[in-house]
Amino acid sequence: MMKASPHQVAGHQALDGKLGPLIDAAGHFYKPLQGDERGLKEAAFYTAFSSNKSIPDHIRKFFPIFHGTQLLEASDGSGMHPHLVLQDLVSSRLSPSIMDIKVGSRTWPLQAPEDYIDKCLRKDRESTSLSLGFRISGLQVYGSKESGYWKPDKKTIKRFSAEDVRLVLRKFVSSNASADSGLDPDCCFASIVYGGSDGILAQLLELKAWFEEQTTYHFYSCSVLLIHDKELVLEGRSCGVEVKLIDFAHAVEGNGVIDHNFLGGLCSLIKFLSEVLEAPKCCTIKACPQVEEEP
């Protein structure tokens, strides 16, 4: 049985009779192909990337597993529609905290139609894309069973300033994240989510090293997905920290040139996350806390 993803934080959602992604119980994420050439381009990217033997294994892990395409009943009831069949990145998680960050100061390829460039340029100027090299597109932060998720709406996220971004990056790793802007984030999980040998920063630095060399692709309007699961941490299990790249409708050939647009945005994001770790106000938990079992 297919259903809308309960943890999707950005993009079109399969709600209220609209066309959007679906998930199943087998860990698959079905993303409908966009009706114009963008859908075909994203399918072509996944197909080519999956068979590209020059991609190192340690880099391939940052991309969702691709299972091909499939015709499915569209979520908007419009009939059969082609979908990408991808790995559901949060199917095994209890209460995932997720942040979708669109990387690059420019989110449009040079060969895009003029009206699309104008639309993207306006969004880039009105957000932090131009000033920071990245912008937050969506997020949810798990608080507790009682409070549930803090999930700002799209209008709020679109208005994020550089200072808002700094605050949100702190809330993402805090035990007291909430919509209450007067609450100072404690960054209690910063050291185990952002820091450490397997943390988000280490993974982003691994990606950065690849982008400093790779000239095969240029990724426009591509997002970095940051994922962690506080519930797993509180149960004393794996911290569940993961970084993934998603959205490749505007990936183009690199033609032997480094993707400085994406690399620059990635470096900026790394700098902002490093500042959270270095901030004196943040806690310095060194390992996942263990939950004591009741006798």
C-alpha positions as CSV (number, residue, x, y, z in Angstrom):
1,M,0.0,0.0,0.0
2,M,1.4,3.4,-1.0
3,K,1.0,6.6,0.9
4,A,2.4,10.1,1.1
5,S,5.7,10.4,2.9
6,P,5.1,11.7,6.4
7,H,8.7,13.0,6.6
8,Q,9.0,15.0,3.4
9,V,10.2,18.5,4.3
10,A,10.4,20.2,0.9
11,G,9.1,20.0,-2.7
12,H,5.6,19.1,-3.9
13,Q,3.8,16.7,-1.5
14,A,1.1,14.1,-2.3
15,L,-1.5,15.8,-0.1
16,D,-4.9,17.3,-0.8
17,G,-5.2,15.7,-4.2
18,K,-1.9,17.0,-5.5
19,L,0.8,15.2,-7.4
20,G,3.7,14.2,-5.2
21,P,6.0,11.4,-4.1
22,L,4.7,8.2,-2.5
23,I,6.4,5.6,-0.3
24,D,5.7,1.9,0.3
25,A,6.5,-0.5,3.2
26,A,9.5,-2.0,1.3
27,G,11.6,1.1,1.7
28,H,11.0,2.7,-1.8
29,F,10.4,6.3,-2.5
30,Y,8.4,7.0,-5.7
31,K,9.1,10.4,-7.2
32,P,6.8,11.5,-10.1
33,L,8.7,12.7,-13.1
34,Q,8.1,16.3,-13.9
35,G,6.0,16.8,-17.0
36,D,8.6,18.8,-18.9
37,E,12.1,17.8,-19.9
38,R,13.3,18.1,-16.2
39,G,11.7,14.8,-15.4
40,L,13.4,13.0,-18.3
41,K,16.7,14.7,-17.4
42,E,16.6,13.5,-13.8
43,A,15.8,9.9,-14.9
44,A,18.7,10.1,-17.4
45,F,21.0,11.3,-14.7
46,Y,20.2,8.5,-12.3
47,T,20.5,5.9,-15.1
48,A,23.9,7.3,-16.2
49,F,25.2,7.8,-12.6
50,S,24.2,4.3,-11.6
51,S,26.4,2.8,-14.3
52,N,29.3,5.2,-14.1
53,K,32.2,3.1,-12.9
54,S,34.3,6.2,-12.3
55,I,32.3,7.2,-9.3
56,P,34.1,6.1,-6.1
57,D,32.2,3.8,-3.8
58,H,32.8,6.2,-0.9
59,I,31.0,8.9,-2.9
60,R,28.2,6.7,-4.3
61,K,26.9,6.2,-0.8
62,F,25.9,9.9,-0.7
63,F,23.3,9.3,-3.5
64,P,20.0,7.5,-3.1
65,I,19.9,4.0,-4.5
66,F,18.1,4.0,-7.9
67,H,15.8,1.2,-8.7
68,G,14.7,2.4,-12.2
69,T,11.4,3.9,-13.3
70,Q,7.8,2.7,-12.9
71,L,4.3,3.6,-14.1
72,L,2.1,4.2,-11.1
73,E,-1.3,5.7,-10.4
74,A,-0.6,9.3,-9.7
75,S,-1.4,10.7,-6.2
76,D,-3.6,13.4,-7.8
77,G,-5.9,10.8,-9.4
78,S,-4.9,11.8,-12.9
79,G,-4.1,8.3,-14.0
80,M,-0.9,6.4,-14.7
81,H,2.3,8.5,-14.4
82,P,6.0,7.6,-14.6
83,H,7.9,7.7,-11.3
84,L,11.5,7.4,-10.3
85,V,11.9,4.5,-7.9
86,L,14.4,5.5,-5.3
87,Q,15.6,4.5,-1.8
88,D,13.4,5.9,1.0
89,L,16.1,7.5,3.0
90,V,14.1,7.6,6.3
91,S,12.1,4.3,6.2
92,S,14.2,2.7,9.0
93,R,14.1,5.7,11.3
94,L,12.0,6.2,14.4
95,S,11.7,10.0,14.6
96,P,14.0,11.6,12.0
97,S,15.1,15.2,12.1
98,I,15.7,16.3,8.6
99,M,17.0,19.4,6.9
100,D,16.9,20.1,3.1
101,I,19.6,22.6,2.0
102,K,19.8,23.8,-1.5
103,V,23.4,24.3,-2.3
104,G,24.9,26.9,-4.7
105,S,24.6,30.6,-5.1
106,R,23.1,29.9,-8.5
107,T,20.4,27.4,-8.8
108,W,19.9,27.4,-12.6
109,P,22.1,26.0,-15.4
110,L,23.1,28.4,-18.3
111,Q,21.1,26.4,-20.8
112,A,17.8,26.8,-18.9
113,P,14.9,28.8,-20.5
114,E,15.0,32.5,-19.9
115,D,11.7,32.5,-17.9
116,Y,13.0,29.7,-15.7
117,I,16.3,31.6,-15.1
118,D,14.3,34.7,-14.1
119,K,12.2,32.7,-11.6
120,C,15.3,31.1,-10.1
121,L,17.3,34.3,-9.9
122,R,14.4,36.0,-8.1
123,K,14.4,33.2,-5.5
124,D,18.1,33.2,-5.1
125,R,18.1,37.0,-4.5
126,E,15.2,36.8,-2.0
127,S,16.8,34.0,0.0
128,T,20.2,33.4,1.4
129,S,21.4,31.6,-1.8
130,L,23.3,34.6,-3.1
131,S,24.7,35.8,0.2
132,L,25.6,32.5,1.8
133,G,25.9,30.1,-1.2
134,F,23.0,27.9,0.2
135,R,19.5,28.2,1.5
136,I,17.3,26.0,3.7
137,S,14.4,24.6,1.7
138,G,12.7,22.7,4.5
139,L,13.2,21.0,7.8
140,Q,11.7,19.2,10.7
141,V,13.3,18.7,14.1
142,Y,12.0,16.1,16.5
143,G,11.4,17.2,20.1
144,S,9.7,14.5,22.1
145,K,6.7,12.2,22.1
146,E,4.8,15.0,23.7
147,S,5.9,17.9,21.6
148,G,6.4,16.1,18.3
149,Y,8.1,17.9,15.5
150,W,9.1,21.5,15.0
151,K,8.4,22.1,11.3
152,P,8.4,25.7,10.1
153,D,6.0,26.4,7.2
154,K,7.3,27.4,3.7
155,K,6.5,31.1,4.1
156,T,8.6,31.2,7.3
157,I,11.5,29.4,5.7
158,K,11.5,31.6,2.6
159,R,12.1,34.6,4.9
160,F,15.1,33.1,6.6
161,S,18.0,35.6,7.0
162,A,21.6,34.6,7.6
163,E,21.0,34.9,11.4
164,D,17.9,32.8,11.1
165,V,20.0,30.1,9.3
166,R,22.5,30.2,12.2
167,L,19.7,29.8,14.7
168,V,18.1,26.9,12.8
169,L,21.4,25.1,12.4
170,R,21.7,25.2,16.2
171,K,18.1,24.1,16.8
172,F,18.6,21.2,14.5
173,V,21.0,19.6,17.1
174,S,19.2,20.9,20.3
175,S,17.1,19.1,22.8
176,N,14.9,22.1,23.2
177,A,14.1,23.0,19.6
178,S,10.6,24.6,19.3
179,A,8.8,27.3,17.5
180,D,9.4,29.6,20.5
181,S,12.0,32.0,19.2
182,G,12.8,33.1,22.7
183,L,14.2,29.7,23.6
184,D,18.0,29.6,23.4
185,P,19.0,26.3,21.7
186,D,21.2,24.2,23.9
187,C,23.0,22.4,21.0
188,C,23.0,19.3,23.1
189,F,23.6,16.9,20.2
190,A,26.0,19.1,18.2
191,S,29.1,17.1,19.1
192,I,27.6,13.8,18.0
193,V,25.6,15.0,15.0
194,Y,27.9,17.6,13.5
195,G,31.2,16.4,15.1
196,G,33.0,13.1,15.3
197,S,34.6,10.9,12.7
198,D,31.2,9.9,11.3
199,G,29.3,13.1,11.9
200,I,27.8,15.4,9.3
201,L,30.9,17.7,9.1
202,A,33.1,14.7,8.4
203,Q,30.8,13.5,5.7
204,L,30.5,16.9,4.1
205,L,34.3,17.2,4.1
206,E,34.5,13.9,2.3
207,L,32.1,15.3,-0.3
208,K,34.1,18.5,-0.5
209,A,37.3,16.6,-1.3
210,W,35.5,14.9,-4.2
211,F,34.0,18.2,-5.5
212,E,37.5,19.7,-5.5
213,E,38.5,17.1,-8.1
214,Q,35.4,15.9,-10.0
215,T,34.7,17.5,-13.3
216,T,32.0,15.1,-14.6
217,Y,28.9,16.8,-13.3
218,H,27.7,20.3,-12.3
219,F,24.8,20.2,-9.8
220,Y,22.3,23.1,-10.0
221,S,19.4,23.3,-7.7
222,C,20.6,20.1,-5.9
223,S,20.0,19.7,-2.2
224,V,22.1,18.3,0.6
225,L,19.8,16.3,3.0
226,L,21.0,16.2,6.6
227,I,19.4,13.5,8.7
228,H,19.7,12.3,12.3
229,D,17.5,10.5,14.8
230,K,17.5,11.7,18.3
231,E,15.2,8.8,19.4
232,L,17.9,6.4,18.4
233,V,20.5,8.4,20.3
234,L,18.3,8.4,23.5
235,E,17.9,4.7,23.2
236,G,21.7,4.3,23.2
237,R,21.7,3.0,19.6
238,S,23.6,4.3,16.5
239,C,23.3,8.1,16.2
240,G,21.9,7.6,12.7
241,V,23.7,10.6,11.2
242,E,23.5,10.7,7.4
243,V,24.2,13.1,4.5
244,K,22.6,12.6,1.1
245,L,22.4,14.5,-2.2
246,I,19.0,14.7,-3.8
247,D,17.2,16.4,-6.8
248,F,19.1,16.1,-10.0
249,A,16.7,17.6,-12.6
250,H,19.3,20.3,-13.3
251,A,22.5,18.3,-13.2
252,V,24.5,18.9,-16.3
253,E,27.8,17.6,-17.8
254,G,30.9,19.2,-16.2
255,N,32.9,19.1,-19.4
256,G,36.2,18.9,-17.5
257,V,35.5,22.0,-15.3
258,I,35.2,21.9,-11.5
259,D,31.7,22.8,-10.2
260,H,32.7,25.9,-8.3
261,N,29.1,26.9,-7.7
262,F,28.3,23.8,-5.7
263,L,31.7,23.6,-4.1
264,G,31.5,27.2,-2.9
265,G,28.1,26.7,-1.3
266,L,29.3,23.4,0.3
267,C,32.3,25.2,1.8
268,S,30.0,27.9,3.2
269,L,27.7,25.3,4.8
270,I,30.7,23.6,6.3
271,K,31.8,26.9,7.8
272,F,28.4,27.6,9.3
273,L,28.2,24.1,10.9
274,S,31.7,24.4,12.2
275,E,30.7,27.6,14.0
276,V,28.0,25.7,15.8
277,L,30.5,23.3,17.2
278,E,32.9,26.0,18.2
279,A,30.3,28.2,19.9
280,P,30.9,28.3,23.7
281,K,27.2,28.2,24.4
282,C,26.9,24.7,23.0
283,C,27.1,21.5,25.0
284,T,30.0,19.1,24.4
285,I,28.5,15.6,24.6
286,K,31.2,13.3,23.4
287,A,29.2,10.1,22.7
288,C,25.6,8.9,22.3
289,P,24.0,8.8,25.7
290,Q,22.9,5.4,27.0
291,V,19.5,4.8,28.4
292,E,19.5,2.9,31.6
293,E,17.3,-0.2,31.6
294,E,14.7,-0.5,34.4
295,P,15.3,-3.4,36.8
